[in-house]
Amino acid sequence: MAQEKIKVETKEFQAEVKKLLDIVIHSLYTEREIFVRELISNAADALEKFRHQSLLEEEVFDSHVPLEITIEADDKNHTLTITDTGIGMTREELEANLGTIAHSGSRTFFTQLAEAARKDVNLIGQFGVGFYAAFMAGKRVRVISRSYRPTAEGCEWASDGAGSYTLTPAPGTRRGTKIIVELKEDAHEFADKMTLQRIIRKYSNFVSFPIMLAGETVNTVQALWARSRQEIKEEEYTEFYKFIGNAVDEPFFRLHFSADAPLAINALLFVPKDNFESLGFGRMKSGVNLYCQKVLIEQHSENILPEWLRFLKGVVDSEDLPLNISRQALQDSNLVAKLRKVLTKRFLKFLEEQAVAEQERYLEFWKNFGMFLKEGATADFAYRDEIAKLLRFESSRSEAGQPIALADYVGRMAEGQQEIYYINGPNRAAIESGPYVEAFLKREIEILYLFEPIDDFVMSHVAEFDAKKLVSADRADLKLPEKQPDQAAAGKDEDAALAGAALTGLTDWMQEVLGSRVKAVTESKRLEESPAMVVNPDSFMTSTMERVLQAAHLHQGKAAQEFGGKNLEINSRHALIKNLPALKQKDESLAREVVEQIFDNALIQAGLVVDSRKMVERTYHILERIAVEVQ
């Protein structure tokens, strides 16, 4: 009789378990479907444990049974059954794992292993806590289990999650664990095959053991990132990329790497062929998923890579990241930051290697995705040195359409040159026809050509490369080396240039005419062919930056904003400048209009906004005066 009394036993949950159940059911998980992932993860844990123990012990129960997870959905009786052929549990283990505070079966198991054995076991998570998630969807949950030990007996644990549970013998049970979830009225969807298939493929697609649903294996795609690179074929990488990236073409670049320190990481990252942002599809979201031992933790993770690498697709798997009780949020932000740093630096190093090994292919990548690296240079100080090595721009010595690296520029610098020069413009022709490159071409100094508005911001944030400062050619304080004697003789006629008192009187008068529009009018030491140009006395604000800010104001419906006066540099050897004093003596009002026009023309060449109506009016008036003079 005593034996009969203990066959079916009802017990109260430990007080802590009641609190835990309330948290799990009502507030822990943000998505109800997570409970399916948790139960599958627990099943995978049990299978991995059995696989390990079967190697250590001579005799185990049901040794011939294949290691797999079976899912049965009964949409008539509204039940969901998840069965594994893993290590199973005894009656005592069922009570310990499910009736008391949810200590981690996996962690307890881990602590019993020697350090060397840890690498041979892949345990996903914490059985107790994940199991309780079943009560979010289940009004009653039954767990039927039998341990792998030959002498063990089967046992059933059952509860409605309200405060008590029962333990009942289950003779004839096979090795492993079967969890039967009797679904709540508002959770019948989880007995639908298509819903389950979607959830499995989303969260558990890369679990190492077959997951069978309605007689078919759902997780058919392998966790390619966990395999050795040497054994993976190119077509396998392509198919995996298409699956994980929801793509139809082949990837452009691929990075597959593992690291043990400072974190254990397996990563498989892909660069797609096309930049969909540039094609007008809107801002991309991260395409990299975070896994913990092949179980999805965060889809399209925004935590593990900086936003400017959002074009990447792929998988990052790290078993070192501690997860909170729900596996939906990462607990240790320092570790997340460390993971992000490792991944980012490794990818930038990969790009640097590609730039050397496959220059033409890298330039194709730069054409499509360089905008993201530029974004990184302006937004992420931590990686500016690495990004600077990857920047590519055309220059006065490169062929049209063939950008060069900053290292190429530095390698060609003349002895004694301490600065890297650049100028921004809409295109190469516009830059080379403008006044800012004249002095560089005359002195045979290379200058970088920047064609995108963001490029000036990139240069100002990078600031220097290889201990050489990056300097815009439209700065007022620009100091270029003196021309060689033969260059000076060929390009300068001292007798024909304004000098001394005449030049001083002219610059003072021009400054008076232009008033607050300029800070200073000075003789240029760098102009060769053009009569004048505007330069920025503010070493930070380039003309391009001002153009961007002006465009932003206009886009917002505001009037173009003046960002402080410019310096006007004049070429004292140009005929227009040389003849200004005489024109002033003859017709000062006309000379004043000419000065205004010279300044506006210089602004236009700098790409800055001018009052076109006033300028056109003035132009016609000047032409009219000239026509009268001709008569």
Secondary structure, DSSP 8 states (H G I E B T S, - for coil): -HHHHTTSEEEE--HHHHHHHHHIIIII-SSTTHHHHHHHHHHHHHHHHHHHHHHH-S--TTTTS---EEEEEETTTTEEEEEE-SS---HHHHHHHHTSS---HHHHHHHTS-HHHHTT----S-HHHHHHGGGGTEEEEEEEEE-SSTT---EEEEE-SSSEEEEEE-TT--SEEEEEEEE-GGGGGGG-HHHHHHHHHHHSTT-SS-EEETTEES--S--GGGS-GGG--HHHHHHHHHHHHT-SS--SEEEEEEE-SSS-EEEEEEE-SS-TTTTTS-----EEEEEETTEEEETT-SSSS-GGGTT-EEEEE-TTS-B-TTSSSBS-HHHHHHHHHHHHHHHHHHHHHHHHH-HHHHHHHHHHHHHHHHHHHHH-GGGHHHHHTT-EEEETTS-TT--EEHHHHHHH--TT--EEEEEE-SSHHHHHHSSTTHHHHHHT---EEE-STHHHHHHHHH-EETTEEEEETTBTT-------HHHHHHH--GGGS--HHHHHHHHHHHHHHHGGGEEEEEE-SS-SSSSEEEEBSSSS--HHHHHHHHHHHHHTT------S-EEEEE-TTSHHHHTHHHHHHH-HHHHHHHHHHHHHHHHHHTT----HHHHHHHHHHHHHHHHHHH-
